[in-house]
Amino acid sequence: MRHLARFLAILLTAGMVPEVLRSEVVRTFVSVNGSDSAICSRTSPCRTFGAALAAVSPGGEVLALTSGGYSPVTITKSVTIAAPSAVHAAIAPSSGTAITINAGATDKIVLRGLHINGPATQRGIDFGAGLSLHVERFRINNCGIGIQLIRSASSNEARLYVSDTEIQNGNFGIYINLNGDVANVLLERVRIEHNLNSAVTLFQNVNVTARHCVTAGNFAGFSLTAGTGGSIHLDRTAITGNTRGIQIGSSSTVNRNVVRLNQCLISSNTRGILFFANAIVETMGNNVIRGNEINLSGGTLTDLPNL
Amino acid sequence: MSIVGKVALVSALLITPELVAQPIRTFVSVWGTDNSVCDRANPCRTFSSAISAVAEAGEVVALDSGGYSGFTINKSVAVIVPDDVHAAVAPTAGTAITVNPPASAEVVLRGIFLRSLGATTGVGFSGGGFLTLEDVVVQGFVTGIAAERLLDNDLARLSIRDTVVRNGTDGLRISSTGANGRIDASIASSYFDGHSGNAIAAGAGARVNLVDSTAAGNDDGFTLFSSTTPAHMNLERCTVVFNARGVIVAGSQSQMRISRCVITQNEEGLVALPGLVCETFFNNTIAGNDNDINGIIDQVEPD
């Protein structure tokens, strides 16, 4: 036993102790060839994300090794779940939610490279609790709501970062309502296409910046029509082929919801921008809002200064 | 000397290790064992061994996914993790990757995943030469990338592309504080978010150019401060959002230029102390912050 302990100490010093022999398990693995009775190590991967999550320490990584289908999972702590680009790790439940996040108020979750596919009754990702969520290189197809962020008012901030992701062929793309709490959302190189309802649906006090994004073929591209204190900043984003490109309004004249446009293309929509009551849409004067059946419906643009 | 003796002497000279050429490419694998060869059939377990075994300016390639130990680079080398491999370095102390090569060396880190389990620094760049980071993820360190140098009369270059640095104290700290020190950084399509300090803190001697990059959800976004030697920061088509302070320029030797950027949804968008050079070009969106501009900017007609 002494020799074994000394041997392990040497390995630990050299950084060679396998992840699951450390008291803190920094990395676990899943595979379609794995088993949940295994220890979720590189040599003995688990079958489900749930088992691998249970085995990994907070802040650790869960890595998918092989292509194939995996079960839905609930995340309750900080973690990174990743699939390398050559691995097609897919979650396709017949009902319910593919990835449920019910983590602590300061927890940070990173999801990379997974595929979610489902019938229209599902949610792809439900970010119910946690501080921040990064969604990177995801494909979400045919979900009732692709990414949902809905919470009761609790004075907790939420941060959502989505990049290099496609959300297609569902009902809603991204749906956010914190009932008054503040959410900061950054979308980069995100394509949200052919959804029956809105690509991005927001309620009060949600701030969204979308950069190099595409919303096409939805009922609405960006929708912010309720409450106050919300903002959408669109930068080099294309909004095309929707029934309504942008729909914007506020419930009050105080702290109105606002849309800001910089180098955007809004075209081939039935209505380019639809203004509801108390709407503000500001422009840098460098956008193309042309080729819609009605370019601006119910309002006019306000110039922003070029600084 | 007898003929046998001469043959023995010649043979000994031929197999002297120093005369055996090092391979131009070595390999690491979670199934490997450290050895002196680290070839495709017999990969090493650690990057350290593979770097020792490879020739100057060679490549070290990670073959499969899993955890690897931290390592030090003191020569020209490219450490490559292909797209279908998740090679992670997650140290509990110190620095994950120390880069300390000689002045003319070229070092490339591609595709590696760095995460802190207590370590203070992700990449520590303390030597000379050129360091390139491509498709790297750096997560949870006190300093994600540390390029603060004390060298004088020395030009080092840092190139960062498609890299994510997040959830630490500072993302990148860069300076060269010798009297004639200078360090250049070219950063493109990269992302700095979730830091309790700065996304990027550039100091004396730093010349930082950022293109198509983002600072989001930090306490301070892009910060430039020098009161000793000239320091520059140029932001082109960058996005600065959700920070307490988006862009800060201070110090008598600082020069900031901002073009085609979006600075929005910060508490303070741009903080520019009077008397400094802070130029904008009539093409930025600085709006929607609690306080858009705190200070004075020079609006310059673009060329």
Interface residues (C-beta under 8 A of the other chain):
Chain A: A14 G15 M16 P18 E19 E24 V26 R27 F29 R42 G59 E61 L63 L65 T80 A82 P84 S85 A86 V87 K108 V110 S132 H134 R159 Y161 S163 N184 L186 E188 N207 T209 R211 S231 H233 D235 V258 R260 N262 E282 M284 L304 P305 N306 L307
Chain B: V30 R45 T46 S65 G66 G67 Y68 S69 G70 D83 D84 V85 H86 A88 A90 P91 F113 R115 L117 Q139 G140 R166 N167 Y191 D193 G194 T214 A216 G217 T239 V241 F242 V262 T264 Q265 T280 F282 N283 N284 T285 I286 A287 G288 I293 I297 Q299
